[in-house]
């Protein structure tokens, strides 16, 4: 018993946490990330890797269903932490750590849980994809982290249910590709693949439904999980924001961190995170130091140039066509340098960029990613300075 307890406490010190951000609850998510770093805990990128599921905010009905499905996919011992505000993060993680050591609780959980996750029969064409197949990561992310075993099969098209063309089905409800016409008139397989709304370093709540021929996106549609129309009552959904928009420099540091993490440059991503946390806490000296280190690291990194050069290049005609600000000019590497220069100027006390130099509207994302290879889509989205989504008027991962 003593040895088992010691091993359990040792395992808790290496806890891995899968973080789900409800759109608008950026402050809670950032505080969770900060607390994980302080405790020596690590983020998990898939349910199979997670010990704790940390839900930041109160999800609406659509996101609640997806969160429940992620919970079903987590192996035991497992703990769920519902965190409604930044001030409750510490106590929620303390409670999760204590519950991880509660053997009777885990025995009960193992006895009560279903032997196999339930796959709904009424999943419609192109539904929200949970973790999605967006785990085909570029750069430093491990391709094995998001394999078919972690896809949310329940959200894929079920050709045998609901009359989606009588598509042949693979085992466990995974659909095969459909036929579609290529640009040269030949027929090619078309796979419909949702990205989001729960992906590491992905805008909170964004669902991007991609149609693929081979590994090229030939069509895309974007939506917001639990999104509401303007004429709906403000109290109709539980996923409303818990805070107003984040400070611009904090947003940019968060977006830079996401792009660097996806590109696999961990030391630079750590610098961006330190700068973000220092700016959020108002520690100007620490923020300036972290930003200067970030700037030097990015300038010297050959890996970053190799990873980001040629990803979503935009010329002046593209900016005019989509109504994009001038700082979007160039490829993902150019936009990264531009964003870091702006952070550097703001951390040094320079006046902020004029308001008319706004961000990228979410509505243009499908047009921008069409024609890209799937492996570049997440880098492309992370390289864009996305506006706050109108459904929540707050920021998530960009």
C-alpha positions as CSV (number, residue, x, y, z in Angstrom):
1,X,0.0,0.0,0.0
2,X,2.8,2.4,0.9
3,X,4.6,1.7,-2.5
4,X,1.3,2.1,-4.4
5,X,0.7,5.4,-2.7
6,X,4.2,6.6,-3.4
7,X,3.9,5.7,-7.1
8,X,0.5,7.4,-7.3
9,X,1.8,10.6,-5.8
10,X,4.8,10.5,-8.2
11,X,2.4,10.0,-11.1
12,X,0.4,13.1,-10.0
13,X,3.5,15.2,-10.3
14,X,3.5,14.4,-14.0
15,X,-0.1,15.0,-14.6
16,X,-1.2,15.8,-18.2
17,X,-4.1,18.2,-18.7
18,X,-6.4,18.6,-21.7
19,X,-7.6,22.2,-21.7
20,X,-10.9,23.2,-23.4
21,X,-11.5,26.9,-23.7
22,X,-15.1,28.1,-24.0
23,X,-15.1,31.0,-26.4
24,X,-14.6,34.2,-24.5
25,X,-12.9,32.7,-21.4
26,X,-9.4,33.5,-22.5
27,X,-8.4,34.8,-19.1
28,X,-9.3,31.5,-17.4
29,X,-7.4,29.5,-20.1
30,X,-4.3,31.6,-19.7
31,X,-4.4,31.2,-15.9
32,X,-4.7,27.5,-16.3
33,X,-1.6,27.4,-18.6
34,X,0.3,29.5,-16.1
35,X,-0.7,27.2,-13.2
36,X,0.3,24.1,-15.1
37,X,3.8,25.6,-15.7
38,X,4.2,26.4,-12.0
39,X,3.1,22.9,-10.9
40,X,5.3,21.1,-13.5
41,X,2.2,19.6,-15.1
42,X,2.1,19.2,-18.9
43,X,-0.6,19.9,-21.5
44,X,-2.2,16.9,-23.2
45,X,-3.0,17.2,-26.9
46,X,-5.5,14.3,-27.1
47,X,-7.9,12.6,-24.7
48,X,-5.8,9.4,-24.8
49,X,-2.9,11.3,-23.2
50,X,-4.9,13.2,-20.6
51,X,-5.3,12.6,-16.9
52,X,-7.4,15.8,-16.3
53,X,-9.9,17.5,-18.5
54,X,-10.0,21.2,-17.6
55,X,-13.0,23.0,-19.1
56,X,-12.5,26.8,-18.9
57,X,-15.9,28.5,-18.7
58,X,-19.4,27.2,-18.9
59,X,-20.0,25.5,-22.3
60,X,-23.2,25.9,-24.4
61,X,-25.1,22.8,-25.6
62,X,-23.0,22.0,-28.7
63,X,-19.7,22.4,-26.9
64,X,-21.0,20.5,-23.9
65,X,-21.8,17.5,-26.1
66,X,-18.2,17.6,-27.5
67,X,-16.7,17.9,-24.1
68,X,-18.7,14.9,-22.9
69,X,-17.4,12.9,-25.8
70,X,-13.8,13.9,-25.0
71,X,-14.4,12.8,-21.5
72,X,-15.7,9.4,-22.7
73,X,-12.5,9.0,-24.7
74,X,-10.1,9.6,-21.7
75,X,-8.7,6.5,-20.1
76,X,-8.8,6.1,-16.3
77,X,-7.8,7.2,-13.9
78,X,-9.3,10.5,-15.0
79,X,-10.6,13.7,-13.4
80,X,-12.7,16.5,-14.9
81,X,-12.2,20.1,-13.6
82,X,-14.9,22.7,-14.5
83,X,-13.3,26.1,-14.0
84,X,-15.5,29.1,-14.3
85,X,-13.1,32.0,-13.6
86,X,-9.4,32.7,-13.3
87,X,-9.7,33.0,-9.5
88,X,-10.8,29.4,-9.1
89,X,-8.1,27.8,-11.2
90,X,-5.7,27.0,-8.2
91,X,-8.4,25.4,-6.1
92,X,-9.8,23.5,-9.0
93,X,-6.4,22.0,-9.9
94,X,-5.7,21.2,-6.2
95,X,-9.0,19.3,-6.1
96,X,-8.1,17.5,-9.3
97,X,-4.8,16.4,-7.9
98,X,-6.4,15.1,-4.7
99,X,-9.1,13.2,-6.7
100,X,-6.4,11.6,-8.9
101,X,-5.2,9.9,-5.7
102,X,-8.8,8.7,-4.7
103,X,-8.7,5.0,-5.6
104,X,-12.3,4.2,-4.6
105,X,-13.5,7.1,-6.9
106,X,-11.6,5.6,-9.9
107,X,-13.0,2.1,-9.2
108,X,-16.5,3.5,-9.2
109,X,-15.8,5.5,-12.4
110,X,-14.4,2.4,-14.1
111,X,-17.5,0.4,-13.2
112,X,-20.0,3.0,-14.4
113,X,-18.4,4.1,-17.6
114,X,-19.4,2.6,-20.9
115,X,-17.1,0.0,-22.4
116,X,-17.1,1.8,-25.7
117,X,-17.8,5.5,-26.4
118,X,-21.3,5.8,-27.9
119,X,-21.4,6.9,-31.6
120,X,-24.6,8.8,-32.3
121,X,-26.6,7.5,-35.3
122,X,-28.0,10.9,-36.2
123,X,-24.6,12.7,-36.7
124,X,-25.2,14.9,-39.7
125,X,-23.0,15.7,-42.6
126,X,-20.1,17.8,-41.6
127,X,-20.8,18.1,-37.9
128,X,-18.4,19.5,-35.4
129,X,-15.3,17.4,-35.2
130,X,-14.2,17.6,-31.6
131,X,-10.5,17.1,-31.7
132,X,-10.9,16.7,-35.5
133,X,-8.2,15.4,-37.8
134,X,-6.4,18.6,-37.4
135,X,-3.7,16.7,-35.6
136,X,-1.9,16.3,-38.9
137,X,0.4,18.8,-37.4
138,X,3.2,20.7,-39.2
139,X,6.6,21.0,-37.6
140,X,7.1,20.1,-34.0
141,X,3.8,18.4,-33.3
142,X,4.0,14.6,-33.3
143,X,1.9,13.2,-36.2
144,X,1.1,10.2,-34.0
145,X,-0.6,12.4,-31.4
146,X,-3.8,12.8,-33.5
147,X,-4.2,9.6,-35.4
148,X,-7.5,8.0,-36.4
149,X,-7.9,6.6,-32.9
150,X,-8.5,10.0,-31.5
151,X,-10.9,11.3,-34.2
152,X,-14.4,12.1,-33.0
153,X,-16.0,9.4,-35.2
154,X,-19.5,10.4,-34.0
155,X,-19.3,13.7,-35.8
156,X,-18.2,12.4,-39.2
157,X,-20.8,11.9,-42.0
158,X,-22.6,8.6,-41.7
159,X,-23.5,7.6,-45.2
160,X,-25.6,4.7,-44.0
161,X,-27.7,6.9,-41.8
162,X,-29.9,9.8,-43.0
163,X,-29.4,9.1,-46.7
164,X,-26.0,10.7,-47.4
165,X,-25.7,8.9,-50.7
166,X,-25.4,5.3,-49.5
167,X,-21.7,5.7,-48.9
168,X,-19.8,2.5,-48.1
169,X,-18.8,2.4,-44.5
170,X,-15.6,1.3,-42.9
171,X,-15.7,-0.4,-39.4
172,X,-16.8,1.6,-36.4
173,X,-18.6,4.2,-38.6
174,X,-15.6,5.9,-40.2
175,X,-16.7,7.1,-43.6
176,X,-14.9,6.5,-46.8
177,X,-14.2,9.4,-49.3
178,X,-16.9,10.4,-51.8
179,X,-16.4,11.0,-55.5
180,X,-16.0,14.6,-56.7
181,X,-15.0,16.4,-59.9
182,X,-11.4,17.7,-60.1
183,X,-10.4,20.9,-61.8
184,X,-9.4,19.0,-64.9
185,X,-12.8,17.3,-65.1
186,X,-11.6,14.0,-63.8
187,X,-13.3,12.4,-60.8
188,X,-11.3,12.3,-57.5
189,X,-12.1,11.2,-54.0
190,X,-13.4,14.0,-51.7
191,X,-13.0,13.7,-48.0
192,X,-15.0,16.0,-45.7
193,X,-13.0,16.9,-42.6
194,X,-13.9,19.2,-39.7
195,X,-11.1,21.0,-37.9
196,X,-12.0,22.2,-34.4
197,X,-13.6,23.4,-32.2
198,X,-11.2,21.7,-29.7
199,X,-7.7,21.7,-31.0
200,X,-4.4,22.8,-29.4
201,X,-3.4,26.3,-30.5
202,X,-6.7,26.8,-32.5
203,X,-9.1,29.8,-32.2
204,X,-11.6,28.9,-29.4
205,X,-14.9,27.7,-30.8
206,X,-13.9,27.9,-34.5
207,X,-15.1,25.0,-36.7
208,X,-13.6,24.8,-40.1
209,X,-15.2,22.2,-42.4
210,X,-12.8,21.3,-45.2
211,X,-13.4,19.3,-48.3
212,X,-10.2,17.6,-49.4
213,X,-9.0,16.2,-52.7
214,X,-5.9,14.3,-51.8
215,X,-4.3,16.6,-49.2
216,X,-5.5,19.9,-50.8
217,X,-8.4,21.9,-49.4
218,X,-10.8,22.5,-52.3
219,X,-13.6,24.0,-50.2
220,X,-14.1,25.2,-46.7
221,X,-16.8,26.6,-44.5
222,X,-16.4,28.3,-41.0
223,X,-18.8,28.4,-38.1
224,X,-18.8,29.2,-34.4
225,X,-19.7,26.5,-31.9
226,X,-22.8,27.5,-30.0
227,X,-22.9,30.7,-32.2
228,X,-26.2,32.7,-31.9
229,X,-27.9,35.0,-34.3
230,X,-27.9,38.7,-33.4
231,X,-31.7,38.6,-32.9
232,X,-31.5,35.8,-30.3
233,X,-31.7,36.5,-26.6
234,X,-28.4,37.2,-24.9
235,X,-29.3,34.6,-22.2
236,X,-30.0,31.9,-24.7
237,X,-26.6,30.3,-24.5
238,X,-24.4,29.4,-21.6
239,X,-21.2,30.0,-23.6
240,X,-21.1,33.8,-23.3
241,X,-17.8,35.4,-22.5
242,X,-16.6,35.8,-18.9
243,X,-14.4,38.8,-19.7
244,X,-14.1,41.6,-22.3
245,X,-11.6,41.5,-25.1
246,X,-8.0,40.9,-24.0
247,X,-5.4,43.6,-24.3
248,X,-4.0,43.8,-27.8
249,X,-0.4,43.0,-26.9
250,X,-1.5,40.0,-24.8
251,X,-3.6,38.8,-27.8
252,X,-0.6,39.1,-30.1
253,X,1.8,37.3,-27.7
254,X,-0.8,34.5,-27.4
255,X,-1.1,34.2,-31.2
256,X,2.6,34.2,-31.6
257,X,3.0,31.5,-29.0
258,X,0.4,29.4,-30.9
259,X,2.2,29.8,-34.2
260,X,5.6,29.0,-32.7
261,X,4.3,25.9,-30.9
262,X,2.8,24.6,-34.0
263,X,6.0,25.2,-35.9
264,X,7.9,23.2,-33.2
265,X,10.1,26.0,-31.9
266,X,9.6,25.4,-28.2
267,X,12.2,27.9,-26.8
268,X,10.6,30.7,-28.8
269,X,7.1,29.7,-27.8
270,X,8.2,29.7,-24.1
271,X,9.5,33.3,-24.6
272,X,6.2,34.3,-26.1
273,X,4.3,32.8,-23.2
274,X,6.5,34.6,-20.6
275,X,5.9,37.9,-22.4
276,X,2.2,37.3,-22.6
277,X,2.0,36.4,-18.8
278,X,4.1,39.4,-17.9
279,X,2.0,41.8,-20.0
280,X,-1.1,40.3,-18.4
281,X,0.3,40.9,-14.9
282,X,1.5,44.4,-15.7
283,X,5.2,43.5,-15.2
284,X,6.6,45.8,-17.9
285,X,10.3,45.0,-17.2
286,X,9.8,41.3,-17.4
287,X,7.7,41.7,-20.6
288,X,10.3,43.8,-22.3
289,X,13.0,41.3,-21.5
290,X,11.0,38.4,-22.7
291,X,10.0,40.2,-25.9
292,X,13.6,41.0,-26.7
293,X,14.6,37.4,-26.3
294,X,11.7,36.4,-28.4
295,X,12.8,38.8,-31.2
296,X,16.4,37.5,-31.2
297,X,15.3,33.9,-31.2
298,X,12.9,34.3,-34.1
299,X,15.4,36.3,-36.2
300,X,18.1,33.6,-35.8
301,X,15.9,30.5,-36.2
302,X,16.5,28.6,-39.5
303,X,13.8,26.1,-38.5
304,X,11.2,28.9,-38.4
305,X,12.2,30.1,-41.8
306,X,12.0,26.6,-43.2
307,X,8.6,25.9,-41.5
308,X,6.8,29.1,-42.4
309,X,8.3,30.4,-45.7
310,X,5.7,30.0,-48.4
311,X,2.8,29.3,-46.0
312,X,-0.3,31.3,-47.2
313,X,1.5,34.0,-49.2
314,X,-0.6,37.1,-49.7
315,X,0.1,39.9,-52.2
316,X,-1.4,43.4,-52.4
317,X,-4.2,42.1,-54.7
318,X,-5.2,39.5,-52.0
319,X,-5.3,42.2,-49.3
320,X,-7.5,44.3,-51.5
321,X,-9.8,41.4,-52.4
322,X,-10.4,40.3,-48.8
323,X,-10.1,43.7,-47.1
324,X,-7.1,42.7,-45.1
325,X,-4.7,45.1,-43.3
326,X,-1.3,45.7,-44.8
327,X,0.5,43.8,-42.1
328,X,-0.9,40.6,-43.6
329,X,1.3,41.1,-46.6
330,X,3.8,38.2,-47.3
331,X,3.8,34.7,-46.0
332,X,3.5,33.3,-42.5
333,X,7.1,34.1,-41.6
334,X,6.7,37.7,-42.7
335,X,3.5,38.1,-40.6
336,X,5.2,36.5,-37.6
337,X,8.1,39.1,-37.8
338,X,5.5,41.9,-38.2
339,X,3.6,40.8,-35.2
340,X,6.7,40.5,-33.0
341,X,7.8,44.0,-34.1
342,X,4.5,45.4,-33.0
343,X,4.7,43.6,-29.6
344,X,8.2,44.9,-29.2
345,X,7.1,48.5,-29.9
346,X,4.2,48.3,-27.5
347,X,6.3,46.7,-24.8
348,X,8.7,49.6,-25.2
349,X,5.9,52.1,-24.7
350,X,5.3,53.1,-28.4
351,X,1.8,54.3,-29.3
352,X,-0.5,51.4,-30.4
353,X,-1.3,50.9,-34.0
354,X,-4.2,53.0,-35.3
355,X,-7.7,51.4,-34.9
356,X,-8.3,51.4,-38.7
357,X,-5.5,48.8,-39.1
358,X,-7.7,46.1,-37.8
359,X,-7.5,42.3,-37.7
360,X,-8.6,39.6,-40.1
361,X,-12.3,38.9,-40.2
362,X,-13.2,35.3,-39.5
363,X,-15.5,35.2,-42.5
364,X,-12.5,35.3,-44.9
365,X,-10.7,32.3,-43.4
366,X,-12.4,29.7,-45.6
367,X,-11.4,31.6,-48.8
368,X,-7.8,32.0,-47.5
369,X,-7.3,28.3,-46.7
370,X,-8.8,27.0,-49.9
371,X,-6.1,25.6,-52.1
372,X,-3.7,25.0,-49.2
373,X,-2.3,21.6,-48.3
374,X,-3.9,20.2,-45.1
375,X,-0.6,20.2,-43.3
376,X,-0.4,24.0,-43.7
377,X,-3.9,24.9,-42.7
378,X,-3.3,25.3,-39.0
379,X,-0.1,27.2,-39.5
380,X,-1.9,29.5,-41.9
381,X,-4.8,30.2,-39.5
382,X,-2.3,30.7,-36.6
383,X,-0.4,33.3,-38.7
384,X,-3.5,35.5,-39.2
385,X,-4.3,38.3,-36.7
386,X,-7.9,37.2,-36.4
387,X,-10.5,39.7,-35.1
388,X,-12.5,38.8,-32.0
389,X,-15.4,36.7,-33.2
390,X,-18.6,38.7,-33.3
391,X,-20.5,35.9,-31.5
392,X,-18.4,36.4,-28.3
393,X,-16.4,39.6,-28.7
394,X,-13.4,38.0,-26.9
395,X,-10.3,36.2,-28.0
396,X,-9.3,32.6,-28.1
397,X,-6.2,30.9,-29.7
398,X,-5.3,32.4,-33.0
